[in-house]
């Protein structure tokens, strides 16, 4: 149980090469903790840390997301003030006696998989012992939501295990040295019935040529766990924020609070 375990997640399709892939995300255990972060170094400064109980008194158990300052500054990532300073959170208590909590949702919206959209940053070389999960991109109007759960003693699955297995929506559980299990389930949800919560800030592209595949991470107002989503952002804004001009059709309200990873 002391050996690091890891799973990589990618959304796309081998059968439709005109469709771009998402960024590749890595989920791994290390000691009494779990971590979620993008595999590619250009997005490596952001991570979600899920710390279990540890006998060392200086280590605090709990859930946190934010900038990892031990790695170089990251491009194409919007963390807002929450991620810039680092935010602790409780997670959503799941029903039943398991004590499990929902600790993260990564949303992949349908619009990011249309032909012509920029592809994600991917490392196809899986490390030894790492499992890869390829999830089909969503239909128009839908999103793929990957929800993560932490439970003590045994894997937690929301709903009936047989139904999850039949839908092939479960991602291999991993375990840490505190005997906690991290599980993940992917669900295709209507974005009309289940809209994405408002983000802290956004930097939409000024033109088609200014578009890059960005990542936004935030804890929604009144929410119990953070969201990560991929969306179109401005290349100019990451190179020179003073030169950035929001499209006229997009409100500038909320942009002033946005931080790019690496800002001081």
N, C-alpha and C positions, 0 to 999 in steps of 0.2 A: 504493500500500500504506500510505501515511501517513494516509489518511483513516480516521476512526473508523467502525467497523462495529458493528452492533447487531442483536440478535434478541430478541424478547419471547416468553415461553412462558406459556401459560394452559391449565389443565385444566378441562374441562366439556363442555357439549353445547348447541348451538343448538336441537336437536330436542326437548330435554326441559327446558323453562324452569323446572320445579319443582325441578330439581337446582341447587344452588349452584355457582358457579365457585370455583376456587382463587384465591389471591393471584396477581398477575401478576409474573413474574420477568424481569429484563432481563440479557442477556449482551452485553458489548461489549468492544471493543479500544480501547486508548489508548496510543500509543507502543509500547513493547516489552512491554506488559502486557495481560492480560485481567482483567475484573471480572464478578462475578455478584452481583446484589442485587435486592431487590424494587423495582418501579417506583414504588409509591405512597410519598409522603413519610413517612407514619406508620410505615413499616417501613424507612426509608432509612438508619438508623444502622448496620445490619449489612451487611457485604460480605465476599465471598471475593476475594482478590487473587492473581493468578497471574502473577508477574513473570518475564519472560524475561531473557536476558543483555543488559546495557546497557553502552555504552562509558563512561558516567559512573561513576566509581569509588565514589561515595557511594550508589549504588543497588544494593541486594542482590537478586540473582535468587533465586527460590524461591516457595513456595506458603504463603499465610497466610489465616486467617479470624479475624474479630473485629469489635469495635465501631469504627466510623468516627467519631471525636470531632469531625470537622469539620462534622458536621450535627447538628441538634437531637435531643434524646433521643427514643427510639422507644418506642411502646407495643406490647403484645401480643407481645413478643419475649423469649424466654428463651435466654440465651447461656451461662449457667454461668460458672465461673471461667475456663475455656478461652477463651471468646469475650471476656470482660471484659478480660482482660490481653492478648489476641491470641496466637494459637498458630501457629507455623511447623510444616510437616509435609512429608514426602517425596513422597507420592503412591504409588500402586501401579504397579510396573513391569509392563508388559504383555509377553506372550511375543512372540518374534520380533525381527528386527533393527531395527525402527523406532525403538526408544528411547522409545516413547510411554508415558505414565503416566495412569492414572485418577486424577483430582484432586478429584472431588466427586460425590455422589449427592443428588438431591432426591427425596424419597419423598412420594407423594400416596396416602394410604390410602383404601380404599373408604368407610369410615364417615364421612369428611368430606364426602361428596357425596350423603348421604341427604336427602330433602326435610325442611325444617325446620332444617337446620344453617345457621349464619350464612355469608353469602357472603364471599368474599375481597375485598381492597382492590385495585381495578383502575383503570388509566388506559387507556382505549380509544384515545386519540389517539396513534397511532404517529408518532414523529418521522420526518422526511424520511430516506429511506434505510434505515429499520428494517424488518426482516422480522418478521411475526407467525406463531407456530405455535400452533394450537389442537389439544390432545390430548384424545381421548375419555376420560371418567372410567372408573375400573376397575369390574369386576364385584364383587359381594359376595365377600369373602374375599381379594381381590387388591389390589395396589398398582400404580400407575404409578411406575416408577423412571426418572428421567432421569439418566443417567451421562455425565460430562464427561471428555474426554481431551485432553491437550496433546501435540503431536508436532512435531518439527523438520522443515521442508522440504516436507511434504505432509500432507494430512489422514489421520488414522488412524481406521479403523472396526473394531470388534470382530467377528470372524466374516466371513462372506461378504458382500461389498457388494451383490450381486444380491438376496440374501435380505432385507437391511435395506431396500433400495429397494422391494421387492415388498410388504413389511409397512408401508411408509410411516412408518418409525420414526426416520429420520434427521432431524436438525435442521441447517439450513444452516451449513456451517463458516464461521468468521471467522478472519482472519489478523492478526498484529501486525507491527510494523516490524522485529522480529528474525527474520522469516520462520518463525514458529511458527504452528501451526494449532490452533484449539480446535474440537473436534467434540462433538456430543451425540447420544445415542441413547436413545429411550424404549422401555421394556420392561414388559409387564404380568407381574408375578410373584405367585405365591401367597404370602400373608403367613404361611401355616401352614408351608410349606416354607422360606420365606426371611423369618423374623421380623425385626422392627425391633430393632436392638441397644438395650440399656438406655441411657437418657439419664442425664445427671448429676443432674437434678432435674426435678420436674414440679409444676404447680399446677392440679390438676383442678378444674373448677367445683363450687361448693357446691350448686348447684341448676341446673335448666334455664334459669332467668332470669339466671343468673350466667355463662352460657357465652359466650365470644367465640372467634373463630378465631385461634389463636395460632400462633407459629412457634418451633420449637426447633432449635438448631444445636449440634452437638457432634462431637468426635472420639472414636469408640467406643474402649473400652479394648483395646489391642492392634491397633487399626485403622490403616490407612495413608492414609486420606482421610476428610474430614468428611462428615457427613450433615446434611441439613436436612429437616425434616418439618413439616407443618401438623397441629395437633391441638387439641382443646378445652381451653381454659385459663380461669382464673377472672378475671372482670372486677374483682371486689373486690380480688384480690391486687395488681393493677396500680395500683389507686387508693390502697389502704391495706393494706400487707402485715400490719400488726398486727391488722387486723380479719378476716383470712382464717382460715378453719377448714376443714381438709381433710375431705372426706366420710368418714364412718366406715368405708365399705367400702374406702377407699384407705389404704394404709400411709403414714405420715408419714416413713418412712425415706428419706433422700436429699433431703428438701425444704430442709434447712438450708443446703445448698451452692448453692442457686439464686440467681441474680442477674437482675434485670430490667435491660434496657438503660437507661443513665442513672444507675444506682447508682454511688456513689463508694466 
